[in-house]
Amino acid sequence: METRLTIRSASLADGLLIHELTQTIWSGRVSPESTVFRETPETVTTQIAKGGAVILEDAGEPIGAGRFVFVPPPISGETRWIEIKRIGVLPGRQKAGLGRMILSSLEAAGRGEGAAGAQLAVRTDQPRLVDYYLACGYELAGDVKLTTPNPRSPEPTGMRKWFDRA
């Protein structure tokens, strides 16, 4: 089967699509306590409005997505930053480097909007992702403040990447 992958910027009208796609991707993969399961199409649309999102498609069929929101910089006086959120690819399409494509697109979108870097958090039930993000140029950062902290789960591992150091 031929693969025709494209990544497109999401619009506010894509909030429902991204919500449904994310629910499918994350169901059975992370704890039911994850904040992903308390999202609605409206909260996803609000996140897109506060930053941006991308949709990964294969021949026009959505197979993955990711989003970001703007956040204050970790160091006073820096320009704004982005927080990477909800990168995922449908089961059966994982482990093919597609998540990295989404991550790169989100970082490029943030850079294009003047962000100096990105932050993210890795849930404690997904420890393999710490090494993944380290390989993508992120560093451990215990002072990351999340836009959607989860009081129902253990504190995640904060990570950060300066774009000018990458």
C-alpha positions in Angstrom: 0.0 0.0 0.0 1.4 3.4 -1.0 1.6 6.0 1.7 1.0 9.6 0.9 1.7 11.5 4.1 0.9 15.2 4.6 0.8 17.4 7.7 -1.5 20.3 7.7 -2.2 23.1 10.1 -5.5 22.7 11.9 -8.2 25.3 12.0 -10.7 26.0 14.7 -13.2 23.9 12.7 -10.9 20.9 13.3 -11.5 20.8 17.1 -14.0 18.0 16.9 -11.9 15.9 14.5 -8.8 16.4 16.7 -10.8 15.5 19.8 -12.1 12.3 18.3 -8.8 11.3 16.9 -7.0 12.0 20.2 -9.5 10.0 22.2 -9.1 7.0 19.8 -5.3 7.2 19.9 -5.0 7.5 23.7 -7.7 5.1 24.8 -6.2 2.0 26.3 -2.7 3.5 26.1 -2.7 5.8 29.2 -4.3 5.8 32.6 -8.0 6.6 32.7 -6.9 9.4 35.1 -5.3 11.3 32.2 -6.7 14.8 31.5 -7.1 13.7 27.9 -10.3 11.9 28.9 -11.8 15.1 30.4 -11.4 17.1 27.2 -14.3 18.1 25.0 -14.4 19.3 21.4 -14.8 22.8 22.9 -11.7 22.6 25.1 -9.7 21.2 22.2 -10.8 24.1 20.0 -9.9 26.6 22.8 -6.4 25.1 22.9 -6.0 25.4 19.1 -7.1 29.1 19.5 -4.4 29.6 22.2 -1.6 28.2 20.0 -2.0 25.8 17.1 -2.4 22.2 16.0 -1.4 19.9 13.1 -3.1 16.9 11.6 -1.1 14.1 10.0 -3.0 12.6 7.1 -2.3 9.6 4.8 -4.0 10.2 1.4 -6.3 12.7 3.1 -7.3 10.3 6.0 -6.4 11.7 9.4 -4.0 9.3 11.3 -2.4 11.6 13.9 -2.4 15.0 15.5 -0.6 17.2 18.0 -1.1 20.7 19.4 0.5 23.5 21.3 -0.4 26.5 23.4 1.7 29.5 24.1 3.2 29.7 27.6 5.4 32.2 29.5 9.1 31.7 29.1 11.1 29.9 31.7 13.5 32.8 32.0 12.3 36.3 32.6 12.9 38.6 29.6 12.8 35.8 27.0 10.2 35.7 24.2 7.2 33.4 24.5 7.4 29.6 24.5 5.1 26.8 23.5 3.8 23.8 25.4 3.6 20.7 23.3 0.4 18.7 23.9 -1.2 15.5 22.8 1.0 14.2 20.1 -0.3 10.8 18.9 -0.7 8.5 15.9 -3.4 5.9 15.4 -2.6 2.3 16.5 -1.2 0.4 13.6 0.6 3.4 12.4 2.9 3.9 15.4 6.6 3.1 15.6 7.3 4.5 12.1 8.6 8.0 13.0 5.3 9.7 12.5 5.2 11.2 16.0 8.5 12.9 15.3 7.0 14.4 12.1 4.2 15.8 14.2 6.6 17.1 16.9 8.8 18.8 14.2 5.8 20.4 12.6 4.6 21.8 16.0 8.1 23.1 16.8 8.3 24.8 13.4 4.9 26.4 13.9 6.0 27.7 17.3 9.2 29.1 15.8 7.2 30.7 13.0 5.2 32.5 15.7 8.3 33.7 17.5 8.6 31.1 20.2 12.1 30.7 21.7 11.5 27.1 22.8 9.1 24.4 23.8 8.2 22.6 27.0 6.3 19.4 27.5 5.6 16.8 30.2 5.8 13.0 30.2 3.3 11.0 32.3 4.9 8.6 34.8 3.1 5.7 33.1 4.9 6.5 29.8 8.6 6.5 31.0 10.0 5.4 27.6 9.0 8.8 26.2 11.6 10.5 28.4 14.4 8.9 26.3 12.4 9.6 23.1 12.2 13.3 23.9 15.9 13.4 25.1 16.8 12.1 21.6 14.7 14.9 20.1 16.8 17.5 21.9 14.7 18.1 25.0 16.3 18.3 28.5 14.9 17.4 31.8 13.4 20.4 33.6 11.9 20.0 37.0 10.4 23.5 37.0 8.0 23.2 34.0 4.6 24.5 34.9 1.9 22.9 32.9 -1.2 24.6 31.5 -3.3 21.6 32.4 -1.9 20.0 35.6 -3.5 16.7 36.7 -4.1 16.4 40.5 -5.3 12.8 39.9 -1.9 11.6 38.7 1.6 11.6 39.9 3.7 14.6 38.9 5.0 14.2 35.3 8.5 14.6 34.1 9.0 18.1 32.7 11.1 18.7 29.7 12.3 21.7 27.7 14.0 22.6 24.5 15.5 25.9 23.4 15.1 26.3 19.7 18.3 28.3 19.3 20.3 25.5 21.0 18.9 22.7 18.8 
